[in-house]
């Protein structure tokens, strides 16, 4: 799954001078705290659970589309698909939540390295605003509904959905953040954060894919056993 959280905002971005760092030690400590807070908003349990759940549903349907034997098995046993999906999804989300601290740490480290505490705070304030929450919700929905899209396709889908939900009250906040130094820094950081997210996701899949397949087979057998008189 990809973490592409700023591309929607950058069409109006403009260059701005960066503030001088008079107290680098204090700045570093403050930036770390702010980075942790920003990542807590970006990669909250609720947001990541929604993305992961949607991605799981999409992935299962894609896999099933290429597996006629399993399609036939599910068709002959109404309720089996939902039973298997429910058990595997629950375990998948449990594993994902357990690994979230690692992703948050990676992303926070990238943000802290390239952004000042003030810039990070600006980004967090926007994402916690009504407009920012609206932007994030549309973005995460676009990622989860079709996670194998390219970054550009995700951005386009999210933007199309977002434009239909914006009100006149949203535009000042959107334009102000889009033209801020924080948005400029996030634009630069976005490929690094996406790469870190993809690497995290790949590790997660590599470590758990075999176990998930085994669980799916066990769940199917359990369902069939329960049907026997």
N, CA, C and O of each residue as an XYZ file, in Angstrom:
916
protein
N       0.845     -1.183      0.000
C       0.000      0.000      0.000
C       0.879      1.231      0.000
O       1.949      1.244      0.608
N       0.430      2.247     -0.672
C       1.232      3.450     -0.825
C       0.732      4.544      0.105
O      -0.461      4.645      0.392
N       1.672      5.360      0.569
C       1.301      6.510      1.390
C       1.547      7.759      0.571
O       2.655      8.294      0.590
N       0.553      8.233     -0.143
C       0.675      9.386     -1.020
C      -0.281     10.436     -0.478
O      -1.448     10.476     -0.870
N       0.205     11.284      0.419
C      -0.723     12.100      1.195
C      -0.696     13.571      0.880
O      -1.483     14.336      1.437
N       0.209     13.996     -0.019
C       0.288     15.433     -0.274
C       0.069     15.809     -1.728
O      -0.093     16.990     -2.038
N       0.059     14.848     -2.613
C       0.001     15.184     -4.033
C      -1.266     15.955     -4.385
O      -1.261     16.750     -5.325
N      -2.336     15.735     -3.655
C      -3.582     16.436     -3.928
C      -3.463     17.937     -3.697
O      -4.252     18.716     -4.232
N      -2.488     18.337     -2.910
C      -2.427     19.713     -2.442
C      -1.452     20.576     -3.217
O      -1.347     21.777     -2.966
N      -0.741     19.979     -4.153
C       0.453     20.654     -4.645
C       0.266     21.392     -5.966
O       1.218     21.980     -6.479
N      -0.923     21.373     -6.516
C      -1.146     22.099     -7.756
C      -0.982     23.592     -7.590
O      -0.660     24.287     -8.554
N      -1.197     24.102     -6.384
C      -1.091     25.541     -6.146
C       0.159     25.898     -5.363
O       0.310     27.041     -4.932
N       1.060     24.940     -5.172
C       2.240     25.192     -4.340
C       3.141     26.249     -4.972
O       3.308     26.292     -6.191
N       3.713     27.093     -4.130
C       4.629     28.145     -4.594
C       5.869     28.139     -3.719
O       5.804     27.803     -2.537
N       7.001     28.511     -4.305
C       8.244     28.533     -3.547
C       8.198     29.605     -2.468
O       7.652     30.689     -2.674
N       8.778     29.288     -1.315
C       8.828     30.251     -0.215
C      10.161     30.088      0.485
O      10.693     28.978      0.518
N      10.735     31.172      1.058
C      12.024     31.075      1.746
C      11.918     30.236      3.004
O      10.881     30.230      3.668
N      12.991     29.527      3.333
C      13.005     28.684      4.517
C      13.556     29.471      5.699
O      14.488     30.257      5.531
N      12.996     29.274      6.899
C      13.467     30.011      8.071
C      14.853     29.554      8.507
O      15.219     28.392      8.327
N      15.615     30.471      9.077
C      16.935     30.130      9.613
C      16.781     29.337     10.892
O      15.811     29.515     11.630
N      17.743     28.454     11.158
C      17.707     27.623     12.358
C      18.702     28.176     13.366
O      19.897     27.889     13.287
N      18.219     28.959     14.302
C      19.103     29.601     15.275
C      19.551     28.629     16.356
O      20.643     28.775     16.906
N      18.723     27.641     16.665
C      19.032     26.701     17.744
C      18.843     25.274     17.224
O      17.791     24.673     17.445
N      19.847     24.726     16.536
C      19.672     23.439     15.880
C      19.364     22.296     16.822
O      18.604     21.401     16.452
N      19.925     22.282     18.035
C      19.657     21.179     18.960
C      18.206     21.207     19.413
O      17.522     20.184     19.425
N      17.748     22.408     19.790
C      16.350     22.552     20.192
C      15.438     22.233     19.020
O      14.416     21.564     19.176
N      15.824     22.726     17.830
C      15.032     22.480     16.630
C      14.914     20.983     16.366
O      13.828     20.505     16.037
N      16.003     20.233     16.500
C      15.973     18.802     16.230
C      15.024     18.083     17.176
O      14.239     17.236     16.750
N      15.096     18.418     18.454
C      14.216     17.773     19.428
C      12.763     18.116     19.154
O      11.884     17.257     19.235
N      12.516     19.385     18.829
C      11.157     19.819     18.542
C      10.636     19.173     17.268
O       9.474     18.774     17.201
N      11.499     19.069     16.248
C      11.094     18.454     14.989
C      10.738     16.988     15.184
O       9.794     16.494     14.568
N      11.483     16.287     16.035
C      11.172     14.879     16.286
C       9.789     14.730     16.909
O       8.997     13.882     16.498
N       9.513     15.563     17.903
C       8.204     15.489     18.555
C       7.088     15.818     17.569
O       6.055     15.150     17.545
N       7.304     16.851     16.754
C       6.286     17.235     15.777
C       6.131     16.166     14.692
O       5.019     15.896     14.237
N       7.252     15.559     14.280
C       7.185     14.510     13.263
C       6.381     13.321     13.768
O       5.571     12.754     13.035
N       6.605     12.947     15.018
C       5.850     11.836     15.596
C       4.356     12.152     15.633
O       3.524     11.283     15.376
N       4.026     13.400     15.953
C       2.618     13.800     16.012
C       1.988     13.805     14.618
O       0.855     13.359     14.438
N       2.736     14.316     13.632
C       2.222     14.339     12.264
C       1.986     12.928     11.742
O       0.949     12.647     11.142
N       2.943     12.052     11.969
C       2.804     10.672     11.502
C       1.643      9.981     12.210
O       0.958      9.144     11.622
N       1.425     10.335     13.473
C       0.284      9.778     14.187
C      -1.037     10.146     13.544
O      -1.997      9.377     13.596
N      -1.086     11.326     12.935
C      -2.293     11.753     12.215
C      -2.360     11.081     10.844
O      -3.400     10.552     10.452
N      -1.240     11.107     10.124
C      -1.195     10.524      8.780
C      -1.479      9.033      8.786
O      -2.249      8.533      7.966
N      -0.854      8.331      9.712
C      -0.923      6.866      9.746
C      -1.636      6.403     11.005
O      -1.144      5.535     11.726
N      -2.780      6.979     11.261
C      -3.558      6.589     12.436
C      -4.075      5.167     12.274
O      -4.181      4.658     11.157
N      -4.393      4.530     13.393
C      -4.947      3.179     13.332
C      -6.197      3.145     12.464
O      -6.370      2.236     11.651
N      -7.070      4.136     12.637
C      -8.333      4.152     11.894
C      -8.087      4.274     10.391
O      -8.686      3.547      9.599
N      -7.202      5.199     10.002
C      -6.931      5.406      8.578
C      -6.293      4.177      7.952
O      -6.693      3.747      6.870
N      -5.304      3.613      8.629
C      -4.602      2.472      8.061
C      -5.466      1.218      8.055
O      -5.345      0.388      7.154
N      -6.335      1.073      9.049
C      -7.257     -0.060      9.055
C      -8.209      0.030      7.877
O      -8.505     -0.977      7.234
N      -8.689      1.237      7.590
C      -9.594      1.424      6.456
C      -8.890      1.111      5.143
O      -9.435      0.402      4.297
N      -7.676      1.640      4.969
C      -6.921      1.374      3.745
C      -6.637     -0.118      3.601
O      -6.833     -0.691      2.530
N      -6.177     -0.741      4.677
C      -5.813     -2.154      4.621
C      -7.025     -3.030      4.350
O      -6.936     -4.005      3.603
N      -8.156     -2.687      4.951
C      -9.368     -3.476      4.744
C      -9.841     -3.378      3.301
O     -10.209     -4.383      2.694
N      -9.830     -2.170      2.756
C     -10.216     -1.990      1.361
C      -9.229     -2.695      0.427
O      -9.634     -3.322     -0.552
N      -7.941     -2.591      0.733
C      -6.922     -3.243     -0.084
C      -7.073     -4.758     -0.039
O      -6.889     -5.439     -1.048
N      -7.410     -5.280      1.138
C      -7.607     -6.719      1.276
C      -8.761     -7.184      0.396
O      -8.642     -8.183     -0.313
N      -9.875     -6.462      0.441
C     -11.039     -6.827     -0.368
C     -10.695     -6.813     -1.849
O     -11.061     -7.725     -2.591
N      -9.988     -5.769     -2.271
C      -9.604     -5.663     -3.680
C      -8.660     -6.802     -4.063
O      -8.838     -7.441     -5.100
N      -7.663     -7.052     -3.226
C      -6.698     -8.097     -3.524
C      -7.324     -9.476     -3.593
O      -6.964    -10.291     -4.443
N      -8.268     -9.735     -2.688
C      -8.933    -11.036     -2.688
C      -9.752    -11.224     -3.963
O      -9.749    -12.305     -4.552
N     -10.449    -10.180     -4.386
C     -11.246    -10.273     -5.609
C     -10.353    -10.461     -6.828
O     -10.696    -11.218     -7.736
N      -9.216     -9.783     -6.858
C      -8.286     -9.934     -7.976
C      -7.723    -11.349     -8.036
O      -7.615    -11.942     -9.109
N      -7.369    -11.877     -6.875
C      -6.833    -13.237     -6.820
C      -7.893    -14.249     -7.228
O      -7.609    -15.205     -7.949
N      -9.110    -14.031     -6.761
C     -10.202    -14.950     -7.074
C     -10.521    -14.938     -8.565
O     -10.887    -15.967     -9.133
N     -10.383    -13.780     -9.197
C     -10.680    -13.669    -10.628
C      -9.783    -14.577    -11.465
O     -10.172    -15.004    -12.552
N      -8.595    -14.870    -10.965
C      -7.671    -15.732    -11.686
C      -7.621    -17.156    -11.164
O      -6.691    -17.902    -11.472
N      -8.619    -17.539    -10.373
C      -8.633    -18.865     -9.747
C     -10.002    -19.517     -9.947
O     -10.823    -19.513     -9.029
N     -10.264    -20.081    -11.142
C     -11.571    -20.676    -11.434
C     -11.968    -21.784    -10.457
O     -13.149    -21.938    -10.146
N     -10.998    -22.549     -9.975
C     -11.321    -23.647     -9.063
C     -11.918    -23.122     -7.759
O     -12.904    -23.661     -7.257
N     -11.315    -22.074     -7.222
C     -11.843    -21.502     -5.983
C     -13.176    -20.812     -6.236
O     -14.061    -20.848     -5.380
N     -13.332    -20.188     -7.390
C     -14.621    -19.595     -7.746
C     -15.718    -20.658     -7.719
O     -16.804    -20.439     -7.183
N     -15.412    -21.799     -8.303
C     -16.383    -22.895     -8.353
C     -16.697    -23.405     -6.952
O     -17.851    -23.692     -6.631
N     -15.666    -23.516     -6.122
C     -15.854    -23.985     -4.748
C     -16.753    -23.030     -3.970
O     -17.663    -23.462     -3.263
N     -16.496    -21.738     -4.104
C     -17.313    -20.744     -3.400
C     -18.748    -20.746     -3.918
O     -19.693    -20.610     -3.142
N     -18.910    -20.903     -5.240
C     -20.253    -20.912     -5.820
C     -21.069    -22.102     -5.323
O     -22.283    -22.008     -5.147
N     -20.387    -23.212     -5.101
C     -21.074    -24.422     -4.632
C     -21.336    -24.406     -3.135
O     -22.086    -25.237     -2.622
N     -20.724    -23.468     -2.438
C     -20.854    -23.407     -0.976
C     -21.137    -21.968     -0.542
O     -20.232    -21.268     -0.088
N     -22.376    -21.530     -0.679
C     -22.724    -20.158     -0.289
C     -22.314    -19.855      1.153
O     -22.571    -20.636      2.069
N     -21.686    -18.727      1.323
C     -21.238    -18.324      2.656
C     -19.779    -18.621      2.921
O     -19.187    -18.042      3.832
N     -19.179    -19.524      2.132
C     -17.779    -19.882      2.369
C     -16.849    -18.699      2.107
O     -15.931    -18.434      2.883
N     -17.095    -17.999      1.016
C     -16.237    -16.861      0.681
C     -16.211    -15.848      1.819
O     -15.144    -15.370      2.202
N     -17.372    -15.524      2.355
C     -17.464    -14.555      3.440
C     -16.794    -15.074      4.707
O     -16.169    -14.312      5.445
N     -16.930    -16.384      4.955
C     -16.307    -16.997      6.131
C     -14.785    -16.915      6.040
O     -14.117    -16.496      6.985
N     -14.252    -17.318      4.897
C     -12.800    -17.295      4.702
C     -12.279    -15.859      4.754
O     -11.289    -15.569      5.426
N     -12.957    -14.973      4.039
C     -12.515    -13.578      4.010
C     -12.535    -12.959      5.395
O     -11.629    -12.207      5.755
N     -13.559    -13.269      6.172
C     -13.661    -12.701      7.512
C     -12.513    -13.121      8.411
O     -11.950    -12.297      9.132
N     -12.162    -14.402      8.372
C     -11.088    -14.884      9.233
C      -9.718    -14.366      8.784
O      -8.905    -13.941      9.605
N      -9.476    -14.407      7.479
C      -8.170    -13.968      6.984
C      -8.027    -12.452      7.137
O      -6.952    -11.960      7.481
N      -9.105    -11.719      6.883
C      -9.048    -10.267      7.030
C      -8.705     -9.877      8.468
O      -7.873     -9.001      8.701
N      -9.352    -10.534      9.424
C      -9.103    -10.218     10.829
C      -7.640    -10.440     11.197
O      -7.046     -9.626     11.904
N      -7.062    -11.535     10.723
C      -5.658    -11.818     11.021
C      -4.736    -10.842     10.287
O      -3.733    -10.386     10.837
N      -5.085    -10.536      9.059
C      -4.303     -9.583      8.269
C      -4.253     -8.218      8.953
O      -3.189     -7.606      9.046
N      -5.391     -7.746      9.425
C      -5.438     -6.445     10.096
C      -4.682     -6.475     11.417
O      -4.053     -5.489     11.801
N      -4.744     -7.600     12.107
C      -4.003     -7.741     13.357
C      -2.499     -7.631     13.112
O      -1.792     -6.932     13.838
N      -2.027     -8.320     12.092
C      -0.603     -8.272     11.749
C      -0.204     -6.865     11.321
O       0.836     -6.352     11.732
N      -1.037     -6.250     10.495
C      -0.737     -4.903     10.012
C      -0.609     -3.916     11.164
O       0.329     -3.119     11.200
N      -1.542     -3.964     12.099
C      -1.496     -3.043     13.236
C      -0.243     -3.274     14.078
O       0.338     -2.327     14.608
N       0.166     -4.529     14.198
C       1.357     -4.830     14.966
C       2.628     -4.277     14.342
O       3.601     -3.996     15.042
N       2.616     -4.121     13.017
C       3.793     -3.617     12.304
C       3.741     -2.117     12.036
O       4.708     -1.548     11.531
N       2.633     -1.474     12.365
C       2.505     -0.036     12.108
C       3.585      0.811     12.788
O       4.071      1.763     12.177
N       3.981      0.499     14.036
C       5.030      1.323     14.655
C       6.299      1.407     13.817
O       6.965      2.442     13.800
N       6.636      0.325     13.125
C       7.828      0.326     12.274
C       7.672      1.307     11.115
O       8.593      2.064     10.810
N       6.509      1.292     10.474
C       6.266      2.225      9.372
C       6.255      3.660      9.875
O       6.836      4.547      9.250
N       5.599      3.886     10.996
C       5.547      5.240     11.551
C       6.949      5.761     11.864
O       7.260      6.925     11.613
N       7.778      4.896     12.407
C       9.144      5.294     12.730
C       9.922      5.667     11.474
O      10.643      6.665     11.461
N       9.777      4.864     10.414
C      10.480      5.143      9.159
C      10.038      6.477      8.561
O      10.866      7.279      8.130
N       8.728      6.704      8.540
C       8.200      7.928      7.936
C       8.556      9.145      8.782
O       8.914     10.193      8.243
N       8.459      9.013     10.103
C       8.807     10.132     10.987
C      10.267     10.528     10.821
O      10.600     11.713     10.858
N      11.136      9.544     10.639
C      12.562      9.827     10.469
C      12.804     10.615      9.173
O      13.630     11.527      9.148
N      12.096     10.270      8.116
C      12.229     11.001      6.857
C      11.737     12.441      6.999
O      12.376     13.376      6.517
N      10.615     12.602      7.653
C      10.042     13.940      7.836
C      10.956     14.798      8.700
O      11.220     15.956      8.377
N      11.435     14.229      9.795
C      12.289     14.986     10.716
C      13.575     15.439     10.036
O      14.090     16.519     10.326
N      14.089     14.612      9.134
C      15.361     14.934      8.486
C      15.255     16.115      7.525
O      16.235     16.829      7.310
N      14.080     16.325      6.948
C      13.961     17.320      5.876
C      13.067     18.511      6.189
O      13.021     19.465      5.412
N      12.355     18.476      7.314
C      11.411     19.555      7.616
C      11.690     20.163      8.984
O      12.168     19.481      9.891
N      11.390     21.446      9.125
C      11.517     22.094     10.424
C      10.296     21.777     11.272
O       9.270     21.319     10.768
N      10.426     22.028     12.566
C       9.300     21.794     13.468
C       8.094     22.629     13.059
O       6.958     22.159     13.128
N       8.338     23.865     12.633
C       7.231     24.741     12.230
C       6.523     24.205     10.991
O       5.295     24.235     10.912
N       7.294     23.716     10.030
C       6.697     23.163      8.808
C       5.881     21.913      9.115
O       4.783     21.725      8.591
N       6.434     21.068      9.968
C       5.717     19.848     10.342
C       4.417     20.208     11.054
O       3.372     19.607     10.806
N       4.498     21.196     11.943
C       3.304     21.632     12.657
C       2.247     22.189     11.719
O       1.053     21.970     11.922
N       2.685     22.909     10.691
C       1.746     23.441      9.697
C       1.019     22.311      8.975
O      -0.194     22.375      8.773
N       1.763     21.278      8.587
C       1.156     20.138      7.898
C       0.164     19.416      8.801
O      -0.927     19.045      8.369
N       0.553     19.221     10.056
C      -0.344     18.524     10.986
C      -1.614     19.328     11.230
O      -2.713     18.774     11.253
N      -1.461     20.632     11.410
C      -2.632     21.483     11.643
C      -3.604     21.396     10.474
O      -4.819     21.344     10.667
N      -3.059     21.381      9.257
C      -3.944     21.263      8.093
C      -4.656     19.915      8.075
O      -5.870     19.854      7.881
N      -3.905     18.837      8.277
C      -4.505     17.509      8.206
C      -5.522     17.267      9.315
O      -6.397     16.411      9.179
N      -5.412     18.016     10.414
C      -6.377     17.883     11.501
C      -7.579     18.806     11.317
O      -8.545     18.722     12.077
N      -7.529     19.682     10.320
C      -8.636     20.600     10.066
C      -9.756     19.878      9.323
O      -9.523     18.808      8.760
N     -10.972     20.440      9.309
C     -12.061     19.806      8.554
C     -11.708     19.572      7.089
O     -12.012     18.516      6.535
N     -11.068     20.555      6.462
C     -10.672     20.390      5.061
C      -9.600     19.319      4.919
O      -9.663     18.494      4.007
N      -8.622     19.327      5.809
C      -7.562     18.329      5.758
C      -8.084     16.920      5.953
O      -7.645     15.989      5.278
N      -9.021     16.764      6.878
C      -9.608     15.436      7.093
C     -10.377     14.974      5.860
O     -10.374     13.790      5.523
N     -11.028     15.911      5.198
C     -11.769     15.578      3.976
C     -10.804     15.116      2.883
O     -11.055     14.124      2.198
N      -9.704     15.843      2.728
C      -8.688     15.476      1.741
C      -8.124     14.090      2.041
O      -8.020     13.248      1.150
N      -7.762     13.861      3.300
C      -7.167     12.581      3.682
C      -8.131     11.429      3.457
O      -7.731     10.367      2.982
N      -9.408     11.632      3.798
C     -10.395     10.563      3.641
C     -10.526     10.146      2.181
O     -10.576      8.954      1.878
N     -10.580     11.119      1.276
C     -10.690     10.800     -0.143
C      -9.428     10.116     -0.652
O      -9.498      9.187     -1.457
N      -8.287     10.576     -0.184
C      -7.021     10.000     -0.611
C      -6.911      8.546     -0.177
O      -6.569      7.677     -0.979
N      -7.201      8.283      1.095
C      -7.100      6.919      1.599
C      -8.102      5.998      0.913
O      -7.801      4.836      0.641
N      -9.279      6.515      0.638
C     -10.276      5.693     -0.047
C      -9.783      5.300     -1.435
O      -9.957      4.156     -1.854
N      -9.176      6.229     -2.140
C      -8.664      5.938     -3.480
C      -7.535      4.917     -3.441
O      -7.438      4.055     -4.314
N      -6.686      5.018     -2.427
C      -5.598      4.049     -2.282
C      -6.150      2.664     -1.984
O      -5.758      1.686     -2.621
N      -7.054      2.576     -1.021
C      -7.563      1.279     -0.600
C      -8.412      0.588     -1.636
O      -8.364     -0.635     -1.764
N      -9.203      1.366     -2.393
C     -10.117      0.755     -3.348
C      -9.400      0.108     -4.519
O      -9.901     -0.860     -5.092
N      -8.225      0.631     -4.886
C      -7.468      0.043     -5.990
C      -5.985      0.263     -5.748
O      -5.382      1.140     -6.365
N      -5.385     -0.523     -4.855
C      -3.998     -0.282     -4.435
C      -2.945     -0.551     -5.496
O      -1.794     -0.148     -5.330
N      -3.311     -1.224     -6.589
C      -2.309     -1.504     -7.614
C      -2.253     -0.424     -8.698
O      -1.586     -0.602     -9.717
N      -2.952      0.694     -8.481
C      -2.832      1.816     -9.400
C      -1.448      2.446     -9.296
O      -0.742      2.272     -8.302
N      -1.083      3.169    -10.325
C       0.131      3.965    -10.232
C      -0.132      5.145     -9.314
O      -1.281      5.477     -9.023
N       0.945      5.777     -8.859
C       0.802      6.945     -7.994
C      -0.018      8.028     -8.688
O      -0.859      8.672     -8.061
N       0.228      8.228     -9.983
C      -0.495      9.253    -10.730
C      -1.978      8.925    -10.822
O      -2.818      9.815    -10.692
N      -2.308      7.655    -11.045
C      -3.712      7.253    -11.126
C      -4.422      7.446     -9.794
O      -5.577      7.870     -9.752
N      -3.720      7.129     -8.702
C      -4.309      7.342     -7.382
C      -4.593      8.820     -7.146
O      -5.652      9.190     -6.640
N      -3.639      9.649     -7.519
C      -3.808     11.087     -7.338
C      -5.010     11.590     -8.131
O      -5.807     12.382     -7.627
N      -5.138     11.124     -9.377
C      -6.239     11.568    -10.222
C      -7.582     11.108     -9.666
O      -8.549     11.870     -9.652
N      -7.638      9.847     -9.205
C      -8.891      9.333     -8.655
C      -9.277     10.066     -7.384
O     -10.439     10.415     -7.180
N      -8.283     10.293     -6.530
C      -8.557     10.997     -5.279
C      -8.990     12.432     -5.544
O      -9.904     12.938     -4.893
N      -8.336     13.086     -6.496
C      -8.689     14.468     -6.810
C     -10.100     14.554     -7.371
O     -10.859     15.459     -7.023
N     -10.453     13.605     -8.245
C     -11.799     13.616     -8.817
C     -12.856     13.463     -7.728
O     -13.873     14.156     -7.739
N     -12.607     12.549     -6.787
C     -13.552     12.363     -5.682
C     -13.581     13.581     -4.776
O     -14.640     14.010     -4.318
N     -12.395     14.132     -4.524
C     -12.303     15.272     -3.617
C     -13.051     16.480     -4.157
O     -13.752     17.159     -3.407
N     -12.911     16.756     -5.444
C     -13.522     17.953     -6.011
C     -15.035     17.938     -5.855
O     -15.665     18.990     -5.742
N     -15.612     16.749     -5.849
C     -17.053     16.659     -5.679
C     -17.510     16.893     -4.256
O     -18.694     17.124     -4.012
N     -16.582     16.836     -3.312
C     -16.960     16.979     -1.905
C     -16.566     18.326     -1.309
O     -16.983     18.661     -0.200
N     -15.761     19.102     -2.041
C     -15.319     20.389     -1.511
C     -16.448     21.414     -1.515
O     -17.322     21.401     -2.381
N     -16.405     22.289     -0.538
C     -17.332     23.412     -0.467
C     -16.519     24.704     -0.551
O     -15.298     24.665     -0.396
N     -17.165     25.846     -0.791
C     -16.410     27.106     -0.852
C     -15.576     27.363      0.394
O     -14.539     28.022      0.322
N     -16.021     26.849      1.535
C     -15.279     27.064      2.779
C     -13.951     26.319      2.795
O     -13.052     26.670      3.560
N     -13.821     25.300      1.964
C     -12.594     24.496      1.963
C     -11.447     25.156      1.201
O     -10.281     24.919      1.519
N     -11.752     25.961      0.222
C     -10.712     26.447     -0.682
C      -9.661     27.338     -0.027
O      -8.482     27.191     -0.346
N     -10.020     28.248      0.865
C      -8.963     29.061      1.485
C      -7.906     28.225      2.196
O      -6.710     28.471      2.041
N      -8.347     27.227      2.984
C      -7.388     26.377      3.696
C      -6.562     25.554      2.722
O      -5.359     25.378      2.917
N      -7.201     25.054      1.679
C      -6.500     24.236      0.695
C      -5.449     25.053     -0.049
O      -4.324     24.595     -0.248
N      -5.817     26.252     -0.454
C      -4.884     27.108     -1.175
C      -3.745     27.582     -0.278
O      -2.590     27.643     -0.700
N      -4.084     27.916      0.963
C      -3.052     28.401      1.886
C      -2.016     27.323      2.156
O      -0.816     27.599      2.143
N      -2.463     26.107      2.399
C      -1.503     25.045      2.660
C      -0.738     24.677      1.395
O       0.466     24.426      1.449
N      -1.430     24.644      0.255
C      -0.768     24.297     -1.000
C       0.369     25.236     -1.348
O       1.313     24.836     -2.031
N       0.297     26.496     -0.887
C       1.350     27.453     -1.171
C       2.362     27.617     -0.066
O       3.196     28.521     -0.120
N       2.307     26.764      0.934
C       3.185     26.908      2.098
C       4.513     26.176      1.913
O       4.598     25.250      1.108
N       5.558     26.585      2.658
C       6.820     25.836      2.643
C       6.624     24.378      3.059
O       7.319     23.491      2.562
N       5.680     24.130      3.968
C       5.430     22.752      4.401
C       4.999     21.884      3.230
O       5.460     20.750      3.095
N       4.114     22.407      2.376
C       3.666     21.640      1.218
C       4.809     21.401      0.246
O       4.906     20.330     -0.353
N       5.678     22.398      0.085
C       6.835     22.226     -0.788
C       7.749     21.113     -0.286
O       8.218     20.285     -1.067
N       7.996     21.099      1.012
C       8.857     20.059      1.585
C       8.204     18.683      1.422
O       8.877     17.709      1.088
N       6.910     18.611      1.657
C       6.220     17.335      1.527
C       6.222     16.847      0.083
O       6.289     15.644     -0.170
N       6.150     17.774     -0.856
C       6.231     17.397     -2.260
C       7.565     16.709     -2.549
O       7.610     15.700     -3.253
N       8.628     17.250     -2.014
C       9.948     16.657     -2.198
C      10.060     15.309     -1.492
O      10.682     14.375     -1.999
N       9.448     15.228     -0.320
C       9.528     14.012      0.485
C       8.633     12.887     -0.025
O       8.883     11.719      0.271
N       7.618     13.217     -0.768
C       6.600     12.238     -1.132
C       7.163     10.955     -1.754
O       6.742      9.869     -1.357
N       8.104     11.035     -2.718
C       8.652      9.791     -3.273
C       9.378      8.940     -2.232
O       9.308      7.712     -2.275
N      10.074      9.589     -1.297
C      10.777      8.838     -0.254
C       9.786      8.133      0.670
O       9.991      6.979      1.049
N       8.720      8.830      1.026
C       7.719      8.234      1.911
C       7.000      7.095      1.204
O       6.718      6.062      1.811
N       6.702      7.282     -0.077
C       6.074      6.218     -0.855
C       6.979      4.995     -0.918
O       6.513      3.868     -0.753
N       8.275      5.212     -1.156
C       9.223      4.095     -1.221
C       9.309      3.373      0.116
O       9.350      2.143      0.155
N       9.338      4.129      1.214
C       9.387      3.514      2.542
C       8.134      2.701      2.805
O       8.204      1.618      3.387
N       6.988      3.215      2.381
C       5.726      2.508      2.573
C       5.686      1.227      1.758
O       5.225      0.191      2.238
N       6.171      1.299      0.529
C       6.190      0.112     -0.322
C       7.132     -0.950      0.230
O       6.820     -2.140      0.192
N       8.279     -0.524      0.741
C       9.227     -1.476      1.325
C       8.622     -2.137      2.558
O       8.762     -3.344      2.757
N       7.952     -1.340      3.381
C       7.286     -1.881      4.572
C       6.221     -2.890      4.171
O       6.128     -3.966      4.762
N       5.421     -2.549      3.176
C       4.366     -3.438      2.710
C       4.944     -4.736      2.152
O       4.414     -5.818      2.407
N       6.029     -4.624      1.392
C       6.660     -5.816      0.819
C       7.182     -6.740      1.917
O       7.049     -7.960      1.823
N       7.777     -6.154      2.960
C       8.259     -6.975      4.082
C       7.091     -7.664      4.785
O       7.182     -8.829      5.171
N       6.014     -6.937      4.942
C       4.830     -7.480      5.605
C       4.274     -8.668      4.833
O       3.936     -9.698      5.418
N       4.184     -8.518      3.520
C       3.656     -9.591      2.682
C       4.593    -10.791      2.686
O       4.145    -11.929      2.831
N       5.887    -10.545      2.528
C       6.856    -11.641      2.489
C       6.834    -12.457      3.775
O       6.975    -13.680      3.744
N       6.658    -11.782      4.896
C       6.696    -12.463      6.190
C       5.406    -13.202      6.508
O       5.402    -14.094      7.357
N       4.308    -12.848      5.842
C       3.013    -13.384      6.274
C       2.183    -14.039      5.179
O       1.147    -14.636      5.472
N       2.610    -13.943      3.931
C       1.787    -14.450      2.834
C       1.501    -15.941      2.966
O       0.357    -16.367      2.807
N       2.526    -16.736      3.253
C       2.330    -18.183      3.353
C       1.359    -18.523      4.480
O       0.500    -19.392      4.329
N       1.502    -17.836      5.603
C       0.615    -18.105      6.739
C      -0.826    -17.725      6.414
O      -1.755    -18.411      6.841
N      -1.024    -16.649      5.670
C      -2.373    -16.233      5.297
C      -3.020    -17.247      4.356
O      -4.213    -17.531      4.463
N      -2.227    -17.789      3.435
C      -2.753    -18.813      2.531
C      -3.145    -20.067      3.303
O      -4.171    -20.687      3.024
N      -2.315    -20.430      4.276
C      -2.641    -21.587      5.112
C      -3.915    -21.339      5.899
O      -4.768    -22.221      6.005
N      -4.044    -20.146      6.447
C      -5.246    -19.802      7.205
C      -6.484    -19.847      6.317
O      -7.543    -20.295      6.757
N      -6.364    -19.389      5.072
C      -7.494    -19.427      4.145
C      -7.928    -20.865      3.885
O      -9.121    -21.167      3.868
N      -6.952    -21.754      3.681
C      -7.273    -23.163      3.447
C      -7.921    -23.786      4.676
O      -8.880    -24.550      4.559
N      -7.400    -23.462      5.848
C      -7.977    -23.985      7.088
C      -9.392    -23.466      7.306
O     -10.263    -24.201      7.771
N      -9.617    -22.213      6.973
C     -10.944    -21.621      7.140
C     -11.953    -22.274      6.205
O     -13.100    -22.513      6.583
N     -11.510    -22.563      4.968
C     -12.396    -23.237      4.019
C     -12.744    -24.640      4.505
O     -13.896    -25.065      4.428
N     -11.736    -25.356      5.005
C     -11.978    -26.705      5.527
C     -12.903    -26.659      6.735
O     -13.776    -27.513      6.890
N     -12.709    -25.670      7.582
C     -13.564    -25.497      8.755
C     -15.009    -25.255      8.338
O     -15.934    -25.792      8.947
N     -15.200    -24.452      7.308
C     -16.552    -24.168      6.825
C     -17.212    -25.437      6.304
O     -18.369    -25.716      6.619
N     -16.472    -26.211      5.500
C     -17.026    -27.446      4.948
C     -17.341    -28.454      6.043
O     -18.354    -29.151      5.982
N     -16.477    -28.528      7.036
C     -16.710    -29.441      8.154
C     -17.982    -29.070      8.903
O     -18.734    -29.942      9.339
N     -18.214    -27.786      9.049
C     -19.405    -27.333      9.748
C     -20.681    -27.601      8.987
O     -21.759    -27.624      9.581
N     -20.583    -27.807      7.670
C     -21.765    -28.077      6.854
C     -22.196    -29.532      6.909
O     -23.345    -29.859      6.614
N     -21.260    -30.412      7.292
C     -21.573    -31.842      7.278
C     -22.603    -32.171      8.353
O     -22.548    -31.628      9.456
N     -23.554    -33.070      8.028
C     -24.576    -33.451      9.020
C     -23.973    -34.235     10.167
O     -24.689    -34.633     11.087
